[in-house]
Amino acid sequence: MAIPYRARCWSPPDGRPGIRTEYFNALDENAVPAGAERRFAAKPVLTSVEPSIVSRASEFRQVANKHKVLFSGSLVVPETGLYRLALTGVKGTLSLAGKPLVEAKRYSRWAEPLQLVDARLRKGDRVAINLQGESDIAPPAQIFWKRITDDLDRDLKSGTANADVVVAVVGLTSDLEGEEMPIKIEGFSGGDKTTLDIPADQRALLERARALGKPLIVVAMNGSAIDLSWARDNAAAIVEAWYPGQSGGLAVANVLTGKVNPAGRLPLTFYKSIADLPAFTDYSMAGRTYRYFKGTPVYPFGHGLSYTSFRYGKLSIDPASGGIENGLTATVDVTNTGDRAGDEVAQAYITPPGFEGAPRHALRGFERVSLNPHGTKRITITLSPRDLSFVTAVGDRQLIPGEYRLTLGSGQPAAGIPGAYAAYAVRRKIDLPK
């Protein structure tokens, strides 16, 4: 049986691939008084060899709910170079030749930033592992280790020498963006963002990658909007990957190679700068979101591209029985005008009259449709009275009399966006439940 690469990097005292993992049951299952330490049995109730630093206590009946885990062995360095190391969720040390490289004297807190240490290691070095975790500790026991560059220009040129295209993966991580996190660095304060920029070292990386003169593809991994204006102006393509999970690399590769025709749409507005937005302490909606933002975003809410193209026919609106105040049905034919199959996401936006507090547009429905090359399908979207209503400046939800425009297309109503529109009118005010 093949041994996973990660397991081959770990070696317990007996030399087999993996990490020796010992489980010790607590002597008392009750809560421990503040300031006291829980006591554990002197001998392990179970010893196993795991492929990495991981507790599998929940899988073994003999391991109590309250327990500690001891991890011991070595990390066998696979290649000579500069490495970045850190510990979380454990106490103990990573050491080389008896000298600590990383030492954790206490358990880390939830969302606490990693205490990163750089160390130059040689291929075959054995970094000794002696770590302890406990069942009551929130962060899972983990070792972070990654080879990093000490000469970006050299390694970038070497790594891309034979490449036709350069793919740069940049963005943020959950270590930076979150809620009430104990972090304060450039661009972030306590989990709140103070800028839309990606970190400075990543901006420098993109500049160097662009200077190579090869087509540059930017893959963004993030959980919130970032400034993509540089990438828009300099990259050949941008893939917004968010936080994609363990199969993210495969998913991105399938999109970049054309195996998959993308059809995602942005669920929020990508602004250029926080200077374009009201103050963080201003809780009004004015100037925020696609509904009220009057500036020019880098990428608008609802934006998304495809490897094919679409055309919309004439949009027809049919009022419900009893009149438009009872709802409507919108119908349009959508045609794939390209030479490969693809999905279109038809978005229905209402542009209301200019009453006090009125939004620019309001998304009221959407439908995803799969189309073969040059194929046509009819899309029908039904909107209820609530879908047609708006909230007034004083907080009342109403069908507000006036002239409206309904747009059904590939994105928000704008020049150059494939779509169709039709007008309708609401003739009488109707109050609706909030």
Phi, psi and chi 1 to 4 in degrees:
 res  aa     phi    psi   chi1   chi2   chi3   chi4
   1 MET       -  133.9 -177.9  176.5   66.2      -
   2 ALA   -69.0  140.7      -      -      -      -
   3 ILE   -94.8  126.1  -59.6  172.4      -      -
   4 PRO   -55.3  147.9  -22.7   32.7      -      -
   5 TYR   -56.0  -43.4  170.6   76.6      -      -
   6 ARG   -61.6  -41.8  177.7  173.0  -68.8 -176.2
   7 ALA   -62.9  -35.0      -      -      -      -
   8 ARG   -65.9  -20.3  -65.1 -160.2  -60.0  -91.8
   9 CYS   -83.0  -14.1  -66.0      -      -      -
  10 TRP  -105.0  143.7  -51.5  112.0      -      -
  11 SER  -142.8  117.5  176.8      -      -      -
  12 PRO   -77.4  176.3   28.9  -32.8      -      -
  13 PRO   -56.8  -27.6  -28.0   36.2      -      -
  14 ASP   -87.9    1.7   63.2    6.0      -      -
  15 GLY    91.9  -10.8      -      -      -      -
  16 ARG   -72.7  151.7  -68.9  179.1  -61.6  158.4
  17 PRO   -62.8  132.1  -21.9   33.5      -      -
  18 GLY   128.7 -172.1      -      -      -      -
  19 ILE  -123.7  130.1  -71.9  -68.4      -      -
  20 ARG   -69.8  128.3 -176.5  167.1   69.6 -175.6
  21 THR  -126.0  117.7  -53.7      -      -      -
  22 GLU  -115.0  132.8  -60.1  172.2  -79.5      -
  23 TYR  -109.0  127.6  -60.2   89.0      -      -
  24 PHE  -120.0  122.5  -61.4   77.5      -      -
  25 ASN   -74.9  147.3  -74.0  -19.3      -      -
  26 ALA   -71.4  149.0      -      -      -      -
  27 LEU   -79.7  -16.4  -63.8  177.7      -      -
  28 ASP  -142.8  123.8 -171.0  -10.0      -      -
  29 GLU   -81.1  -11.7  -72.8  -78.5  -41.5      -
  30 ASN   -72.4  166.9  -63.2  -34.0      -      -
  31 ALA   -63.5  145.2      -      -      -      -
  32 VAL   -92.9  133.1  176.1      -      -      -
  33 PRO   -57.9  151.6  -22.8   33.3      -      -
  34 ALA   -57.1  133.1      -      -      -      -
  35 GLY    87.1  -13.0      -      -      -      -
  36 ALA   -92.6  158.6      -      -      -      -
  37 GLU  -106.3  140.4  -68.4 -171.2    1.9      -
  38 ARG   -70.5  143.6 -173.2  178.8  -67.7  -78.7
  39 ARG  -100.1  143.6  -63.5 -177.7  -57.4  115.9
  40 PHE  -126.5  160.3  -61.5   92.8      -      -
  41 ALA   -61.8  152.1      -      -      -      -
  42 ALA   -75.7  -26.4      -      -      -      -
  43 LYS  -114.7  144.6  -65.6 -176.8  178.6 -179.5
  44 PRO   -69.2  143.0   25.5  -33.9      -      -
  45 VAL   -83.1  -17.6   67.8      -      -      -
  46 LEU  -157.4  139.9  176.7   70.2      -      -
  47 THR  -128.8  131.8  -60.6      -      -      -
  48 SER  -141.5  168.5   64.5      -      -      -
  49 VAL  -114.6  118.5  175.3      -      -      -
  50 GLU  -108.6  155.6  -58.3  -62.9  -16.2      -
  51 PRO   -73.6  -10.3   25.1  -34.0      -      -
  52 SER  -163.0 -175.7   61.2      -      -      -
  53 ILE   -76.0   92.5  -55.4  -64.7      -      -
  54 VAL  -149.8  138.1   58.5      -      -      -
  55 SER   -95.8  128.8  171.4      -      -      -
  56 ARG  -113.7   31.8  -64.2  172.6   54.4 -147.1
  57 ALA   -57.1  -36.9      -      -      -      -
  58 SER   -65.9  -15.0   61.9      -      -      -
  59 GLU   -89.5   -8.9  -59.3  178.2   26.5      -
  60 PHE  -117.4  123.2  -58.4  110.3      -      -
  61 ARG   -63.5  -32.0 -178.3  179.1  -60.3  175.0
  62 GLN   -76.4  -13.0   60.4  -93.1   48.3      -
  63 VAL   -88.3  123.7 -179.6      -      -      -
  64 ALA   -72.5  163.9      -      -      -      -
  65 ASN   -59.2  -39.4  -70.4  -27.0      -      -
  66 LYS   -99.2  119.7  -53.9  -64.6 -176.1 -177.5
  67 HIS  -160.6  168.3   61.6  -89.9      -      -
  68 LYS  -123.0  160.3   75.1  174.6 -179.7 -179.4
  69 VAL  -128.6  132.5 -170.5      -      -      -
  70 LEU  -109.6  127.5  -64.7 -175.4      -      -
  71 PHE  -109.4  130.7  -57.8  101.6      -      -
  72 SER  -143.8  150.4   58.3      -      -      -
  73 GLY   148.9 -151.5      -      -      -      -
  74 SER  -140.6  148.6  -60.5      -      -      -
  75 LEU   -97.2  115.8  164.7   60.3      -      -
  76 VAL   -91.4  114.9 -177.0      -      -      -
  77 VAL   -66.3  122.7  177.9      -      -      -
  78 PRO   -79.1  -30.0   26.7  -33.0      -      -
  79 GLU  -144.6  147.4  -62.9  -68.9  -18.8      -
  80 THR   -70.3  137.1  -63.2      -      -      -
  81 GLY   162.6 -170.4      -      -      -      -
  82 LEU   -92.6  129.2 -175.5   63.9      -      -
  83 TYR  -120.1  149.2  -74.8   78.8      -      -
  84 ARG  -112.3  125.4 -175.1  156.9  -71.5  167.3
  85 LEU  -124.2  151.7  -51.2  168.0      -      -
  86 ALA  -162.8  160.6      -      -      -      -
  87 LEU  -125.5  148.1  -61.1  170.5      -      -
  88 THR  -149.7  144.5 -175.7      -      -      -
  89 GLY    74.6   10.0      -      -      -      -
  90 VAL  -140.5  163.2  -68.5      -      -      -
  91 LYS  -114.4  149.6  -66.2 -169.6  -64.8 -173.3
  92 GLY   135.8 -161.3      -      -      -      -
  93 THR  -137.9  153.4   60.8      -      -      -
  94 LEU  -111.3  124.1  -58.1  178.8      -      -
  95 SER  -135.4  156.1   56.6      -      -      -
  96 LEU  -130.7  124.0 -179.4   63.5      -      -
  97 ALA    53.8   39.2      -      -      -      -
  98 GLY    81.6   -1.5      -      -      -      -
  99 LYS  -109.5  126.2  -63.1 -178.8  179.3  179.8
 100 PRO   -62.2  132.4  -21.1   33.4      -      -
 101 LEU   -92.8  -44.3  -64.6  173.5      -      -
 102 VAL  -134.2  135.1 -176.0      -      -      -
 103 GLU  -135.4  128.2 -173.9  171.6   13.8      -
 104 ALA  -115.7  110.7      -      -      -      -
 105 LYS   -90.3  -10.1  -64.5 -177.6  178.7 -179.5
 106 ARG  -144.7  165.5   62.2  171.0  179.7   82.4
 107 TYR   -76.3  138.5  -69.1  117.3      -      -
 108 SER   -73.1  155.1   51.6      -      -      -
 109 ARG   -88.1  164.1  -64.8  177.2  -65.8  159.0
 110 TRP   -58.6  132.2  175.9   82.6      -      -
 111 ALA    65.1   13.1      -      -      -      -
 112 GLU   -70.1  134.6 -177.9  175.7  -11.3      -
 113 PRO   -59.9  146.6  -20.9   31.0      -      -
 114 LEU   -67.0  139.8  -65.7  175.2      -      -
 115 GLN   -92.5   92.3  -57.3  -59.4  -51.0      -
 116 LEU   -82.9  139.1  -61.7  167.1      -      -
 117 VAL  -127.5  132.1  174.6      -      -      -
 118 ASP   -96.0  137.0  -69.2   -8.8      -      -
 119 ALA  -144.1  136.0      -      -      -      -
 120 ARG   -89.1  121.2 -171.2  168.1  -64.0  -80.5
 121 LEU  -124.4  153.8  -56.0  172.4      -      -
 122 ARG  -107.0  151.5  -64.4  174.8  -60.5  176.0
 123 LYS   -56.6  129.9 -178.8  177.0 -179.5  178.8
 124 GLY    92.8  -11.9      -      -      -      -
 125 ASP   -57.1  143.3  -81.9  -12.5      -      -
 126 ARG  -111.5  106.4  -59.8  176.8   73.0   87.2
 127 VAL   -86.2  114.2  177.2      -      -      -
 128 ALA   -71.3  136.8      -      -      -      -
 129 ILE  -114.2  122.4  -63.4  169.3      -      -
 130 ASN  -140.0   98.2  -71.6  -77.1      -      -
 131 LEU  -132.8  153.0  -57.8  173.7      -      -
 132 GLN  -131.3  134.6  172.5 -179.8  -50.6      -
 133 GLY  -124.2  162.6      -      -      -      -
 134 GLU  -134.4  153.0  -68.9 -174.6   31.1      -
 135 SER   -65.4  -25.9   55.0      -      -      -
 136 ASP   -85.4   -0.4  -68.9  -24.2      -      -
 137 ILE   -89.3  128.2  -56.4  -57.0      -      -
 138 ALA   -67.9  -52.2      -      -      -      -
 139 PRO   -67.9  135.1  -16.7   29.8      -      -
 140 PRO   -66.6  150.8   24.2  -33.4      -      -
 141 ALA   -66.5  125.0      -      -      -      -
 142 GLN  -150.1  145.2  -66.1 -176.3   65.5      -
 143 ILE  -108.1  128.3  -67.0  177.1      -      -
 144 PHE  -102.0  125.6  -71.0   83.9      -      -
 145 TRP  -148.7  134.6   61.8  -75.9      -      -
 146 LYS  -154.7  136.6 -177.1  177.7 -176.9 -179.6
 147 ARG   -74.9  132.8 -173.1 -178.8  173.4 -170.4
 148 ILE  -124.6  167.6   61.5  173.5      -      -
 149 THR   -89.7  148.3 -179.1      -      -      -
 150 ASP  -113.5    5.1   55.6   -3.4      -      -
 151 ASP  -150.7   88.9 -171.1  -29.5      -      -
 152 LEU   -60.3  -46.5  177.3   59.8      -      -
 153 ASP   -62.6  -42.7  -70.0  -33.7      -      -
 154 ARG   -62.7  -49.9  177.8 -160.0   65.2 -157.7
 155 ASP   -70.6  -33.6  -69.5  -15.0      -      -
 156 LEU   -65.4  -44.8 -178.1   60.3      -      -
 157 LYS   -66.7  -40.8  -69.7  178.6 -179.2  178.6
 158 SER   -66.2  -43.4  173.2      -      -      -
 159 GLY   -71.1  -21.3      -      -      -      -
 160 THR  -112.0    7.7   59.5      -      -      -
 161 ALA   -56.0  -41.0      -      -      -      -
 162 ASN  -104.1   14.4  -61.3  -42.3      -      -
 163 ALA   -89.4  141.5      -      -      -      -
 164 ASP   -84.3  -29.5  -63.6  -39.9      -      -
 165 VAL  -137.9  143.7  174.9      -      -      -
 166 VAL  -106.0  125.0  176.9      -      -      -
 167 VAL  -106.9  117.2  179.0      -      -      -
 168 ALA  -109.1  119.6      -      -      -      -
 169 VAL   -99.3  116.5 -178.5      -      -      -
 170 VAL  -134.6  175.4  -63.3      -      -      -
 171 GLY   138.1 -144.3      -      -      -      -
 172 LEU  -126.0  175.8  -51.2  174.4      -      -
 173 THR  -136.1  168.2   71.4      -      -      -
 174 SER   -70.0  -10.2   56.2      -      -      -
 175 ASP   -70.7  -20.9  -64.6  -37.4      -      -
 176 LEU  -104.2  -49.2  -65.9  176.4      -      -
 177 GLU  -103.2  127.0   52.8  179.6   -7.6      -
 178 GLY  -175.4 -149.3      -      -      -      -
 179 GLU  -127.0  129.2  -65.7 -175.7    9.1      -
 180 GLU    49.2   53.7  -61.7 -174.8   10.1      -
 181 MET   -98.4  142.9  -59.7  170.3   64.0      -
 182 PRO   -78.8   67.4   29.2  -34.4      -      -
 183 ILE  -141.2  139.6 -175.4  170.6      -      -
 184 LYS  -148.1   96.9 -171.0  173.1  179.7   62.4
 185 ILE  -136.2  179.7   61.5  173.3      -      -
 186 GLU   -55.8  122.7  179.0 -166.8   13.9      -
 187 GLY    90.7   -9.7      -      -      -      -
 188 PHE  -142.1  139.4  -62.9   88.1      -      -
 189 SER  -141.1  107.4  179.0      -      -      -
 190 GLY    62.8   26.2      -      -      -      -
 191 GLY    96.0  -16.6      -      -      -      -
 192 ASP   -86.7  142.4  -67.4  -30.4      -      -
 193 LYS   -84.9  135.3  -65.3  168.1   65.8  172.6
 194 THR  -106.2    0.2   58.7      -      -      -
 195 THR  -155.3  162.4  177.1      -      -      -
 196 LEU   -97.2   -0.2  -62.7 -178.8      -      -
 197 ASP   -70.5  148.7  -63.7  -27.4      -      -
 198 ILE   -77.2  162.9   60.1  174.7      -      -
 199 PRO   -53.9  150.2  -29.4   36.6      -      -
 200 ALA   -59.6  -38.8      -      -      -      -
 201 ASP   -67.0  -30.0   57.1  -13.2      -      -
 202 GLN   -73.3  -36.9  -64.1 -174.5   27.1      -
 203 ARG   -62.0  -40.2  -59.4 -162.3  -60.0  -88.7
 204 ALA   -65.5  -39.4      -      -      -      -
 205 LEU   -59.9  -44.1  171.0   66.6      -      -
 206 LEU   -63.5  -40.0  -70.4  177.3      -      -
 207 GLU   -61.6  -43.7  -67.2  -79.0    0.4      -
 208 ARG   -67.3  -39.5  -72.5 -175.8  169.4   99.9
 209 ALA   -64.3  -39.7      -      -      -      -
 210 ARG   -65.2  -34.9 -179.4   69.9  177.9   88.6
 211 ALA   -68.3  -13.5      -      -      -      -
 212 LEU   -67.9  -19.7  -65.2  171.9      -      -
 213 GLY    84.1    7.5      -      -      -      -
 214 LYS  -103.3  154.6  -61.0 -176.9  178.2 -175.0
 215 PRO   -53.9  132.9  -24.8   34.0      -      -
 216 LEU  -112.3  125.6  174.2   63.8      -      -
 217 ILE  -109.3  126.6  -63.7  172.6      -      -
 218 VAL  -103.5  122.1  173.7      -      -      -
 219 VAL  -105.9  117.1  177.1      -      -      -
 220 ALA   -99.4  129.0      -      -      -      -
 221 MET  -121.2  115.5  -61.3  177.6   67.2      -
 222 ASN  -166.3  164.1   44.5  -75.0      -      -
 223 GLY  -110.4    1.1      -      -      -      -
 224 SER  -150.2  174.6   59.5      -      -      -
 225 ALA   -66.2  139.8      -      -      -      -
 226 ILE  -129.6  162.8   56.2  178.3      -      -
 227 ASP   -77.9  111.0  175.7   17.8      -      -
 228 LEU  -105.1   18.6  -70.9  175.1      -      -
 229 SER   -65.5  -39.2   57.6      -      -      -
 230 TRP   -63.9  -45.2 -173.9   94.5      -      -
 231 ALA   -63.2  -39.3      -      -      -      -
 232 ARG   -59.9  -39.0  178.3 -162.3   58.6 -165.8
 233 ASP   -85.9  -18.7  -62.8  -22.8      -      -
 234 ASN  -122.5  -21.9  -67.5  -84.1      -      -
 235 ALA   -91.2  153.4      -      -      -      -
 236 ALA   -75.8  -27.0      -      -      -      -
 237 ALA  -160.0  155.5      -      -      -      -
 238 ILE  -130.0  132.7  -58.4  171.7      -      -
 239 VAL  -117.2  119.1  176.0      -      -      -
 240 GLU   -87.8  107.7  174.8   52.4   75.9      -
 241 ALA  -100.5   -8.7      -      -      -      -
 242 TRP    54.3 -140.2  -55.4  108.5      -      -
 243 TYR  -107.3   93.9  -69.4  147.3      -      -
 244 PRO   -84.8  -10.4   30.7  -34.0      -      -
 245 GLY    87.2 -171.5      -      -      -      -
 246 GLN   -67.2  -23.5   66.4  179.2   11.0      -
 247 SER   -99.8   15.1  -64.5      -      -      -
 248 GLY   -61.5  -41.2      -      -      -      -
 249 GLY   -60.5  -43.4      -      -      -      -
 250 LEU   -64.4  -42.5  176.5   61.4      -      -
 251 ALA   -62.2  -44.2      -      -      -      -
 252 VAL   -65.3  -42.8  169.8      -      -      -
 253 ALA   -60.9  -39.4      -      -      -      -
 254 ASN   -63.9  -35.2  -74.1  -19.1      -      -
 255 VAL   -72.1  -45.7  168.4      -      -      -
 256 LEU   -67.2  -32.7  -65.9 -177.2      -      -
 257 THR   -86.0   -5.6   58.2      -      -      -
 258 GLY    85.8    2.8      -      -      -      -
 259 LYS   -63.6  -34.8 -176.4  176.2 -178.9  179.9
 260 VAL  -117.1  134.5  170.2      -      -      -
 261 ASN   -91.4  112.4 -168.9   -7.3      -      -
 262 PRO   -67.3  152.2   26.7  -34.9      -      -
 263 ALA  -148.1   20.5      -      -      -      -
 264 GLY   -71.9  157.7      -      -      -      -
 265 ARG  -132.7  142.0  -62.2  -65.9 -175.7  -92.2
 266 LEU   -67.4  128.9  -71.0 -178.5      -      -
 267 PRO   -89.8    6.7   33.4  -34.5      -      -
 268 LEU  -155.0  171.0   42.5   75.6      -      -
 269 THR   -88.8  134.5  -56.9      -      -      -
 270 PHE   -99.3  103.3  -86.1   55.9      -      -
 271 TYR   -84.2  167.4  -51.5   98.3      -      -
 272 LYS   -84.7  -38.3  177.7  175.9  175.5   56.7
 273 SER  -155.9  154.4  169.1      -      -      -
 274 ILE   -67.3  -15.7   59.9  172.0      -      -
 275 ALA   -66.2  -19.5      -      -      -      -
 276 ASP   -82.6   -4.5  -63.4  -24.9      -      -
 277 LEU  -116.3  157.2  -62.0  168.8      -      -
 278 PRO   -62.7  167.8  -18.2   30.1      -      -
 279 ALA   -59.6  148.6      -      -      -      -
 280 PHE   -59.3  -30.2 -174.5   73.4      -      -
 281 THR   -85.1   -2.0   53.5      -      -      -
 282 ASP   -90.0  108.9  179.8   -2.6      -      -
 283 TYR   -90.5    4.4  -68.9  169.1      -      -
 284 SER   -73.4  162.5   70.4      -      -      -
 285 MET   -86.9   -9.8  -70.2  -58.2  -62.6      -
 286 ALA   -57.0  126.7      -      -      -      -
 287 GLY    80.7    7.5      -      -      -      -
 288 ARG  -119.2  151.6  -60.6 -176.3 -173.2  -82.0
 289 THR    59.5  167.8   77.4      -      -      -
 290 TYR   -60.4  -23.3   78.5   94.3      -      -
 291 ARG   -73.3  -29.9  -63.4 -167.4  -55.7  158.7
 292 TYR  -126.0   -6.2  -63.3   97.9      -      -
 293 PHE   -76.1  123.5 -177.6   64.1      -      -
 294 LYS  -101.8   -4.5  -64.4 -178.7  179.4 -179.9
 295 GLY   -81.7 -169.2      -      -      -      -
 296 THR  -106.5  110.5  -58.7      -      -      -
 297 PRO   -75.1  162.9   29.7  -35.1      -      -
 298 VAL   -67.2  -48.9  178.1      -      -      -
 299 TYR  -139.3  131.2  -71.1  107.0      -      -
 300 PRO   -82.8  157.7   30.0  -34.8      -      -
 301 PHE   -50.5  134.9  170.6   91.9      -      -
 302 GLY    88.7   -3.2      -      -      -      -
 303 HIS   -75.2  145.6  173.6   77.1      -      -
 304 GLY  -178.2  147.3      -      -      -      -
 305 LEU  -114.3  167.1  -61.2  179.4      -      -
 306 SER  -140.0  162.5  169.3      -      -      -
 307 TYR   -83.0    1.1  -72.0  136.2      -      -
 308 THR  -127.5 -174.5 -172.2      -      -      -
 309 SER  -133.9  161.1   55.2      -      -      -
 310 PHE  -134.3  152.7  -57.6   94.1      -      -
 311 ARG  -131.4  140.0 -177.3 -178.7   66.1 -118.2
 312 TYR  -106.0  139.5  -75.2   72.3      -      -
 313 GLY   -84.6 -160.1      -      -      -      -
 314 LYS   -75.7  133.9 -177.0  178.1  179.7 -179.5
 315 LEU   -88.9  129.9  176.2   64.6      -      -
 316 SER  -115.1  142.9   64.6      -      -      -
 317 ILE  -119.5  125.3  -67.4  178.7      -      -
 318 ASP  -116.6  114.9  -64.9  -46.5      -      -
 319 PRO   -64.0  149.4  -19.3   32.1      -      -
 320 ALA   -68.8  167.7      -      -      -      -
 321 SER   -59.1  128.2  176.5      -      -      -
 322 GLY    96.7   -4.4      -      -      -      -
 323 GLY   117.6  168.9      -      -      -      -
 324 ILE   -61.1  -26.9 -154.5   80.1      -      -
 325 GLU   -64.7  -14.2  -71.2   78.7   11.4      -
 326 ASN   -97.8    4.7  -67.2  -35.7      -      -
 327 GLY   116.1  178.5      -      -      -      -
 328 LEU  -154.1  164.4   61.6   80.8      -      -
 329 THR  -123.1  126.6  -61.8      -      -      -
 330 ALA  -108.1  134.1      -      -      -      -
 331 THR  -132.2  136.0  -55.1      -      -      -
 332 VAL  -153.4  147.6   67.5      -      -      -
 333 ASP   -92.4  132.2  -71.7  -22.0      -      -
 334 VAL  -116.3  131.6 -178.9      -      -      -
 335 THR  -119.8  133.5  -59.5      -      -      -
 336 ASN   -80.9  110.1  179.9  -10.2      -      -
 337 THR   -92.6    2.2   57.1      -      -      -
 338 GLY   -98.3 -172.5      -      -      -      -
 339 ASP  -105.0   10.8  -65.5  -34.6      -      -
 340 ARG  -139.1  155.1   65.5  169.3  -66.0  173.9
 341 ALA   -66.3  150.9      -      -      -      -
 342 GLY  -165.6  164.9      -      -      -      -
 343 ASP  -105.6  136.5  -74.3    7.1      -      -
 344 GLU  -112.0  141.6  167.5   66.5  -33.1      -
 345 VAL  -110.4  100.0 -179.8      -      -      -
 346 ALA   -80.3  123.4      -      -      -      -
 347 GLN  -112.9  129.8  -55.7  166.0   44.3      -
 348 ALA  -101.3  114.1      -      -      -      -
 349 TYR  -114.8  139.6  -68.7   88.3      -      -
 350 ILE  -105.6  130.1  -65.9  177.5      -      -
 351 THR  -104.8  111.2  -56.8      -      -      -
 352 PRO   -87.9  170.5   34.3  -35.9      -      -
 353 PRO   -69.6  169.7   25.2  -33.5      -      -
 354 GLY   -86.1   60.9      -      -      -      -
 355 PHE   -78.9  165.8   59.9   84.9      -      -
 356 GLU   -61.7  124.9 -176.5 -178.3    0.4      -
 357 GLY    83.4    8.8      -      -      -      -
 358 ALA   -69.1  139.2      -      -      -      -
 359 PRO   -77.0  164.9   30.4  -35.4      -      -
 360 ARG   -66.5  -52.2  -62.7  169.6   54.7 -109.0
 361 HIS  -142.6  165.8  -45.0  -66.5      -      -
 362 ALA  -145.0  121.4      -      -      -      -
 363 LEU   -70.3  127.4  179.0   69.0      -      -
 364 ARG  -124.0    1.0  -71.7  -63.1 -169.3 -105.6
 365 GLY   173.6  161.5      -      -      -      -
 366 PHE  -158.4  159.5   61.0   89.4      -      -
 367 GLU  -148.7  133.0 -176.3  168.2  -28.0      -
 368 ARG   -96.4  132.4 -178.1  169.7  178.5  141.5
 369 VAL  -133.8  136.4   58.4      -      -      -
 370 SER   -97.1  131.1  -61.5      -      -      -
 371 LEU  -131.0  132.1  -69.7  165.1      -      -
 372 ASN   -73.7  164.2  -68.8  -37.3      -      -
 373 PRO   -53.1  127.2  -25.7   34.4      -      -
 374 HIS    64.1   14.4  -51.6  -68.8      -      -
 375 GLY   -84.2  157.9      -      -      -      -
 376 THR  -130.4  137.4  -62.3      -      -      -
 377 LYS  -134.8  151.1  -73.2 -173.6  179.0  179.5
 378 ARG   -94.8  129.0  178.3  158.8  -65.4  179.0
 379 ILE  -106.0  133.2  -69.4  177.4      -      -
 380 THR  -126.6  124.9  -61.0      -      -      -
 381 ILE  -122.9  126.0  -68.1 -179.2      -      -
 382 THR  -102.8  129.5  -60.7      -      -      -
 383 LEU  -114.5  130.5  -58.8 -178.9      -      -
 384 SER   -84.1  170.5   68.0      -      -      -
 385 PRO   -54.9  -37.3  -28.4   35.9      -      -
 386 ARG   -65.4  -38.7 -171.4  173.8 -176.0   84.4
 387 ASP   -60.8  -32.1  -65.9  -32.0      -      -
 388 LEU   -86.4   -7.8  -57.0 -179.7      -      -
 389 SER   -88.2  166.4   69.1      -      -      -
 390 PHE  -139.7  164.2  -72.9   83.5      -      -
 391 VAL  -100.3  129.6  177.2      -      -      -
 392 THR   -76.2  173.0   67.8      -      -      -
 393 ALA   -62.1  -24.2      -      -      -      -
 394 VAL   -96.8    6.0  -64.1      -      -      -
 395 GLY    94.2   10.1      -      -      -      -
 396 ASP   -92.1  134.6  -64.2  -33.0      -      -
 397 ARG   -90.1  125.3  178.3  171.9  -68.5  -81.8
 398 GLN  -144.1  154.8  -63.4  176.3  -14.6      -
 399 LEU   -82.5  112.3  -78.0  167.1      -      -
 400 ILE   -99.6  124.5  -59.5  172.5      -      -
 401 PRO   -57.9  142.7  -23.9   34.8      -      -
 402 GLY   150.4 -179.7      -      -      -      -
 403 GLU   -95.0  131.6  -58.2  -67.8  -32.3      -
 404 TYR  -123.7  159.3  -67.2   77.7      -      -
 405 ARG  -127.8  131.6 -173.8  171.6   75.3  167.7
 406 LEU  -106.2  126.0  175.6   64.7      -      -
 407 THR  -117.0  131.8  -56.6      -      -      -
 408 LEU  -121.5  112.4 -159.9   56.0      -      -
 409 GLY  -164.7 -167.0      -      -      -      -
 410 SER   -76.6   -8.2  -63.8      -      -      -
 411 GLY  -172.4 -161.7      -      -      -      -
 412 GLN   -63.3  152.2  -67.3 -178.5   51.4      -
 413 PRO   -58.4  118.3  -22.8   32.8      -      -
 414 ALA  -166.3  159.9      -      -      -      -
 415 ALA   -62.3  135.8      -      -      -      -
 416 GLY    86.3   -6.3      -      -      -      -
 417 ILE   -88.3  121.4  -60.9  -63.6      -      -
 418 PRO   -57.6  133.6  -22.5   33.6      -      -
 419 GLY   170.8 -178.5      -      -      -      -
 420 ALA  -144.2  153.3      -      -      -      -
 421 TYR  -140.5  159.9   69.2   90.4      -      -
 422 ALA  -150.2  152.4      -      -      -      -
 423 ALA   -98.3  152.6      -      -      -      -
 424 TYR  -149.7  165.8   69.3   90.5      -      -
 425 ALA  -132.0  141.7      -      -      -      -
 426 VAL  -103.1  124.3  173.3      -      -      -
 427 ARG   -97.7  -20.6  -62.3  -55.9 -178.7 -167.2
 428 ARG  -140.6  146.5   55.4 -165.8  177.1   93.5
 429 LYS   -76.1  135.3 -176.8 -176.6   77.7  171.8
 430 ILE  -134.7  124.0  -61.1  177.0      -      -
 431 ASP   -80.5  138.2  -68.0  -42.2      -      -
 432 LEU  -124.2  157.0  -65.2  175.9      -      -
 433 PRO   -60.9  146.8  -20.6   31.5      -      -
 434 LYS   -70.3      -  -65.1 -178.3  179.3 -179.9
